[in-house]
Amino acid sequence: MVGRTRNGLTMSDISFRVNGRERTITVSPDTPLLWVVRETLGLTGTKFGCGAGLCGACTVHVDQAAVHSCSTPVSQVAGKNVTTIEGLSLEGLHPVQKAWIEEDVPQCGYCQPGQIMAAAALLGKNPHPSDDDITKAMNGNICRCGTYDRIRRAIHRAAHEGGAQ
């Protein structure tokens, strides 16, 4: 990272891989990853919800772990792999996305990218989660429409159909 100033802010070159593509950006190191993903890289599938890491709408994967991108400084992902909802499946629909459709999970849909990313990370670590495992993994993701039962069914369906991909 090279430090310089722009408009009184220290700017750095930060390199990381996003959805399989190496990227180098020049931003303030404390810029939330969410804003880099949405504003700098133009990947708008990741949503802004609360801005405090409480709702999960902004969930992405960093080295395959689910993180809230609104509260993750971009400097923390230097040299790492970041996956957004746009990069979850390069071949088409990820098994979790297919299960989401089959279970008719979305209502308003706003939280769904974060929900899907959290579910995919869970299945990547635990391909056959119990209800308690699902509750723990999804606890940081809020659905204002209350589709939690459908979310749980979709995660179980994706697990049954090999959802870790």
Secondary structure, 3 states (H helix, E strand, C coil): CCCEEECCEEEEEEEEEECCEEEEEEECCCCEHHHHHHHHCCCCCCCCCCCCCCCCCCEEEECCEEEEHHHCEHHHHCCCEEECHHHCCCCCCCHHHHHHHHCCCCCCCCCHHHHHHHHHHHHHHCCCCCHHHHHHHHCCCCCCCCCHHHHHHHHHHHHHCCCCC
